[in-house]
Structure formats: structure tokens, C-alpha cells
Amino acid sequence: QVQLVESGGGSVQAGGSLRLSCTASGIIFSINGMGWYRQAPGKQREWVATITHSSSTNYADSVKGRFTIYRDNAKNTVYLQMNSLKPEDTAVYYCRTIGYITWGQGTQVTVSS
């Protein structure tokens, strides 16, 4: 079974930084693409960033230039480095293995002005 565990969220002021982690099990991590998504209160879940098995990346326009997705295959972990955070980044952040429907429990990110 696929299991995903997100961590690293917290509360920061605008302009601050956080690094989120997602550790996966139940898959051969190195051959799977991974993605980060977020969901704000009252809104639908939206895509933030993806990284392929070969470490090519794509970002939503709203976070491009501020967020970086990267992976450590030895640790079965994908990261999301978030810099220059804005209040509109406030959401619960989730990771996903591309091609699977399973989600982790999410980690809360709150950015105050």
C-alpha cells in the first residue's frame, strides 16, 4: 500500500521560509514522479509543483521563482522549499505520487502579514 507522510509546516510571517518534506513508502520511489498540492479553506485542492523520476520540474505560476521542489531518492523523500512566503500561500499542503490517487495527511502552512 502507498503511504505518504508530510511534515514541516508551521506559522511564519510574510517573506519567511519553510521547507516541507514528504516521505513515501509502498512504491519504488526512484521511478515515480511526485507532486505537491495545496488546499485553502473553502477552496479546491490545487497543484503547486511536480518533479519527475529524472528530476525535471514544473511549477504553478503562483509559486514560480519562490518555491523549489527536489527529491532525495535514498531517503524516499520529496521536499518543497518555500521562500518569500505570502499570505495567499496559506493552506494545507499535500504530496502525491503521480499516477496514484493516495494522499498523505497534509501539513498546515500559515503565513501572516
LOTORFI-540020 format. One record per residue (C-alpha): residue in three letters; x, y, z. Coordinates in steps of 0.5 Angstrom, whole numbers, plus 2048, in hexadecimal, padded with zeros to 3 digits. Layout:
BEGIN
ALAXYZ;...
//
This chain:
BEGIN
GLN800800800;VAL8028077FE;GLN80380B805;LEU805813805;VAL80781780B;GLU80881E80A;SER80C82380F;GLY80F829810;GLY80982E810;GLY808834815;SER80783B816;VAL80B841813;GLN80B848811;ALA80A84A80A;GLY81184A807;GLY81384480B;SER81583D809;LEU81383680A;ARG81682F808;LEU81082A807;SER812822807;CYS80E81C804;THR811815806;ALA80E810802;SER80D808803;GLY80A8027FF;ILE80D8057F8;ILE8138047F4;PHE81580C7F6;SER81A80D7F1;ILE81680B7EB;ASN81080F7ED;GLY80E8177EB;MET80C81B7F2;GLY8088217F3;TRP8068267F8;TYR7FF8297F8;ARG7FB82D7FD;GLN7F482F7FF;ALA7F2835803;PRO7EC836807;GLY7E5835802;LYS7E98347FC;GLN7EB82E7F8;ARG7F282B7F8;GLU7F782E7F3;TRP7FD82C7F0;VAL80482F7F2;ALA80A82B7EF;THR80C8257ED;ILE8128217EC;THR81381B7E7;HIS8178157E8;SER81D8187E5;SER81C81F7E9;SER81A8237E4;THR8158287E7;ASN80F82C7E6;TYR80B8327EA;ALA8058357EA;ASP80583D7E8;SER80483F7EF;VAL80A83C7F2;LYS80F83C7ED;GLY81583F7EF;ARG81483F7F6;PHE8138377F7;THR8178317F5;ILE81682A7F5;TYR81B8257F6;ARG81C81E7F8;ASP8218197FB;ASN8208127F9;ALA82480F7FE;LYS81F812803;ASN8198107FF;THR817818801;VAL81581E7FC;TYR8168257FF;LEU81382B7FE;GLN817831800;MET812837800;ASN81683E800;SER813845800;LEU80C843803;LYS806847802;PRO7FF846806;GLU7FC843800;ASP80083D801;THR7FD83C807;ALA7FA835806;VAL7FA82D808;TYR80082A803;TYR800823801;CYS80481F7FD;ARG80281A7F8;THR8058147F4;ILE8048167EC;GLY7FF8107E9;TYR7FC80F7F0;ILE7F68117F4;THR7F98117FB;TRP7FB8177FF;GLY7FE818806;GLN7FB81B80C;GLY7FE82280A;THR80282780D;GLN7FF82E80F;VAL80283580D;THR80083B80F;VAL80384280D;SER801848811;SER80284F80E;
//
